[in-house]
Amino acid sequence: MNQVVLDNGKMYETEKVELAEKVFELKNKNDHWGVVDLLLAAWAKNAPDEVEAIQLSINDYKENLIDK
């Protein structure tokens, strides 16, 4: 179970706060691709249906390129 962090009257799950801290840490190290990878992994974890839809779309696009 995720704990909740209270900040200025807003509640945040600790997992999201830790993600934000890691993003800022990587950003400050100028690891831009690390930030992108971390955010994409978080998005894939939170929205697997969207990820699958995009993968299908990419596969269709590649197939259409090969057919031409």
Secondary structure per residue as TSV (DSSP state, phi and psi in degrees):
chain	resnum	aa	ss	phi	psi
A	1	M	-	360.0	133.7
A	2	N	-	-78.9	137.8
A	3	Q	-	-82.8	164.6
A	4	V	E	-115.1	137.3
A	5	V	E	-108.2	132.2
A	6	L	E	-102.3	124.5
A	7	D	E	-139.3	117.2
A	8	N	T	51.5	40.7
A	9	G	T	81.6	-0.5
A	10	K	E	-106.2	144.9
A	11	M	E	-105.1	133.5
A	12	Y	E	-130.3	143.9
A	13	E	E	-73.9	144.2
A	14	T	H	-60.7	-33.3
A	15	E	H	-59.9	-40.0
A	16	K	H	-73.7	-33.8
A	17	V	H	-66.9	-43.3
A	18	E	H	-63.5	-38.0
A	19	L	H	-62.2	-46.0
A	20	A	H	-61.5	-41.6
A	21	E	H	-63.2	-40.6
A	22	K	H	-66.7	-38.9
A	23	V	H	-61.0	-47.1
A	24	F	H	-64.6	-36.8
A	25	E	H	-62.4	-46.6
A	26	L	H	-67.2	-39.1
A	27	K	H	-61.1	-43.4
A	28	N	H	-67.1	-22.2
A	29	K	T	-89.4	4.7
A	30	N	T	58.9	33.5
A	31	D	-	-97.3	73.0
A	32	H	H	-64.2	-39.4
A	33	W	H	-70.1	-29.8
A	34	G	H	-64.3	-39.6
A	35	V	H	-63.2	-46.4
A	36	V	H	-60.6	-46.8
A	37	D	H	-60.2	-43.3
A	38	L	H	-64.3	-44.5
A	39	L	H	-67.9	-38.7
A	40	L	H	-65.3	-39.2
A	41	A	H	-64.5	-40.6
A	42	A	H	-66.0	-41.1
A	43	W	H	-64.2	-43.7
A	44	A	H	-62.7	-35.6
A	45	K	H	-69.7	-37.6
A	46	N	H	-87.3	-20.7
A	47	A	-	-138.3	63.6
A	48	P	H	-62.4	-29.7
A	49	D	H	-66.1	-40.4
A	50	E	H	-66.1	-40.0
A	51	V	H	-62.6	-44.8
A	52	E	H	-62.2	-41.3
A	53	A	H	-63.5	-40.7
A	54	I	H	-68.4	-38.9
A	55	Q	H	-62.6	-40.9
A	56	L	H	-63.8	-41.5
A	57	S	H	-62.8	-42.5
A	58	I	H	-64.6	-42.6
A	59	N	H	-62.7	-41.3
A	60	D	H	-62.1	-41.9
A	61	Y	H	-62.3	-45.3
A	62	K	H	-62.8	-41.0
A	63	E	H	-63.2	-39.8
A	64	N	H	-66.8	-33.6
A	65	L	H	-67.3	-37.6
A	66	I	H	-71.2	-36.0
A	67	D	H	-67.3	-24.6
A	68	K	-	-78.1	360.0
